[in-house]
Amino acid sequence: LSLYDATCQIAQEIAEKIQERNRYQRNGESSAKLNVIIRSSLQNLREKIDQLKDLLLRAVSTRQITQLEGDRRQNLVDDLLTRQKQLQASYKNEGTEPDVIRSSLMTGGVKRGVTNPWLLEESEETRGLGFDDLRQQQRRIIEEQDAGLDALSSIISRQKQMGQEIGNELDEQNEIIDDLTNLVENTDDKLRNQTRHVKMVDKKSTSCG
């Protein structure tokens, strides 16, 4: 347990050093010395976590602690390992603003205008409402959304029907155009036949003359 407390302290100090390194870089100051310290501290943090894992395994296997307590401590070690990976990623990102926010969260503070979502105030619409009131309000909102969806569905259905009617009208117009085309072709054939007949009659009348 004392090693766990010391390891948590190391992680806290690393997060603060990364914040300080990022602040130096934004101000154009040299951060080479801090980078060396952070890199060494990260290595030390990793070694401490490995020691914790070994000690915990030994304590569980030799029944120095119960299995339930072992599981609880394993969760603490897992959290430390996750934090170590986050710190490693923040260190490699060279001080971009998201890392400042992440480091602030890991140190338990809220800095540079970052708001803790758990501390947001309740909205005026729901303030003072009981559970039943909130449930009724939610049901009313859902009903309004359903009504809006029904109206939208009705509009889409009408547009679909209009599209089908336009398509049917186009098909009828195409059929009329096809009939006119056939009629024109038939008329043209008749005209050619009549013209040919007239020429033949004119030729015969000329021969008789």
C-alpha positions in Angstrom: 0.0 0.0 0.0 2.9 2.4 0.7 4.4 1.6 -2.7 1.0 2.3 -4.3 0.8 5.7 -2.6 4.3 6.5 -3.8 3.5 5.4 -7.3 0.4 7.7 -7.4 2.6 10.6 -6.2 5.0 10.0 -9.0 2.1 10.0 -11.6 0.9 13.3 -10.1 4.3 14.9 -10.3 4.7 13.7 -14.0 1.3 15.3 -14.9 2.4 18.6 -13.3 5.8 18.4 -15.1 4.1 17.8 -18.5 1.9 20.9 -17.8 4.9 22.9 -17.0 6.7 21.7 -20.1 3.7 22.6 -22.3 3.6 26.1 -20.8 7.3 26.6 -21.5 6.8 25.5 -25.1 3.9 27.8 -25.7 5.9 30.7 -24.4 8.8 29.8 -26.6 11.1 28.8 -23.7 13.4 25.8 -23.6 11.9 22.6 -22.2 14.8 20.2 -22.8 15.6 19.8 -19.1 12.0 19.1 -18.2 11.8 16.5 -21.0 14.7 14.6 -19.5 13.1 14.7 -16.1 9.7 13.6 -17.4 11.2 10.7 -19.5 13.1 9.5 -16.4 10.0 9.8 -14.2 7.9 7.8 -16.7 10.4 5.0 -16.7 10.4 5.1 -12.9 6.6 5.0 -12.9 6.6 2.0 -15.2 9.0 0.1 -12.9 6.9 0.9 -9.8 3.8 -0.4 -11.5 5.6 -3.6 -12.4 6.7 -4.0 -8.8 3.1 -3.5 -7.6 1.9 -6.2 -10.0 4.5 -8.6 -8.7 3.8 -7.9 -5.1 0.0 -8.2 -5.6 0.4 -11.5 -7.4 2.6 -12.8 -4.6 0.1 -11.6 -1.9 -2.8 -13.3 -3.6 -1.0 -16.6 -4.3 0.3 -16.9 -0.7 -3.2 -15.9 0.7 -1.8 -12.8 2.5 -5.0 -11.1 1.3 -8.4 -12.4 0.3 -9.3 -12.8 -3.4 -11.9 -9.9 -3.0 -9.2 -7.6 -1.7 -6.9 -8.8 -4.5 -9.4 -7.9 -7.1 -9.9 -4.5 -5.6 -6.2 -3.8 -5.6 -5.9 -5.2 -9.1 -8.4 -2.5 -10.3 -6.2 0.1 -8.6 -3.1 -1.2 -10.5 -5.0 -1.2 -13.7 -6.0 2.4 -13.2 -2.4 3.3 -12.6 -1.4 1.5 -15.8 -4.0 3.4 -17.8 -2.8 6.6 -16.3 0.8 5.8 -17.2 -0.2 5.3 -20.8 -2.1 8.6 -20.8 0.9 10.4 -19.4 3.2 8.8 -22.0 0.9 9.9 -24.8 0.7 13.4 -23.3 4.5 13.6 -23.1 4.9 12.6 -26.8 2.3 15.1 -28.0 4.6 18.0 -27.4 2.3 20.2 -25.4 -0.9 20.6 -27.6 -3.9 22.0 -25.9 -5.8 18.6 -25.6 -2.9 17.3 -23.4 -3.2 20.3 -21.1 -6.8 19.5 -20.6 -6.1 15.8 -20.1 -3.3 16.6 -17.6 -5.7 18.9 -15.7 -8.2 16.1 -15.4 -5.6 13.6 -14.2 -4.4 16.1 -11.5 -7.9 16.5 -10.3 -8.0 20.2 -11.1 -9.8 22.3 -13.6 -7.6 24.9 -15.4 -7.6 27.2 -18.4 -11.5 27.4 -18.4 -12.0 23.6 -18.7 -15.4 22.8 -17.1 -16.0 19.6 -15.2 -19.1 18.1 -16.9 -20.2 16.7 -13.5 -20.4 20.3 -12.1 -22.7 21.7 -14.8 -25.8 23.4 -13.5 -29.2 22.0 -14.2 -31.2 23.7 -17.0 -34.1 26.0 -16.2 -36.5 23.7 -18.0 -35.9 20.8 -15.6 -35.0 22.6 -12.4 -37.4 21.9 -9.6 -39.2 19.0 -11.5 -39.8 15.7 -9.8 -39.2 12.3 -11.3 -42.8 12.0 -12.6 -42.7 15.5 -14.0 -39.5 14.7 -15.8 -40.9 11.5 -17.2 -44.0 13.3 -18.5 -41.9 16.0 -20.0 -39.8 13.4 -21.8 -43.0 11.6 -23.0 -44.3 14.9 -24.3 -41.1 15.6 -26.2 -41.2 12.0 -27.7 -44.8 12.5 -28.8 -43.9 15.8 -30.4 -41.0 14.1 -32.2 -43.3 11.3 -33.4 -45.8 13.9 -34.7 -43.1 15.6 -36.6 -41.9 12.3 -38.1 -45.5 11.4 -39.1 -45.9 14.8 -40.8 -42.6 14.2 -42.6 -43.7 10.7 -43.6 -47.0 12.2 -45.0 -45.1 14.8 -47.1 -42.7 12.1 -48.5 -45.7 9.9 -49.3 -47.4 12.8 -51.2 -44.2 13.5 -53.1 -43.9 9.8 -54.0 -47.5 9.8 -55.3 -46.8 13.0 -57.3 -43.7 11.4 -58.8 -45.7 8.3 -59.8 -48.4 10.4 -61.4 -45.8 12.4 -63.3 -44.2 9.1 -64.4 -47.6 7.8 -65.6 -48.2 11.1 -67.5 -44.9 10.8 -69.2 -45.6 7.3 -70.3 -48.9 8.4 -71.8 -47.2 11.3 -73.6 -44.6 8.9 -75.0 -47.3 6.6 -76.3 -49.1 9.5 -78.0 -45.8 10.6 -79.5 -45.2 7.0 -80.8 -48.7 7.0 -82.3 -48.1 10.3 -84.0 -44.8 9.1 -85.4 -46.4 6.0 -86.8 -49.2 8.1 -88.3 -46.7 10.4 -89.9 -44.8 7.5 -91.3 -47.9 5.9 -92.8 -49.0 9.2 -94.3 -45.6 9.7 -95.8 -45.8 6.2 -97.4 -49.2 7.0 -98.8 -47.9 10.3 -100.2 -45.0 8.6 -101.9 -47.3 5.9 -103.4 -49.7 8.6 -104.7 -46.9 10.6 -106.1 -45.6 7.5 -107.9 -49.1 6.7 -109.2 -49.5 10.3 -110.5 -46.2 10.1 -112.3 -47.2 6.8 -114.0 -50.5 8.3 -115.1 -48.9 11.4 -116.4 -46.4 9.3 -118.4 -49.1 7.2 -119.9 -51.2 10.2 -120.9 -48.1 11.7 -122.6 -47.5 8.5 -124.5 -51.1 8.4 -125.7 -50.9 12.0 -126.9 
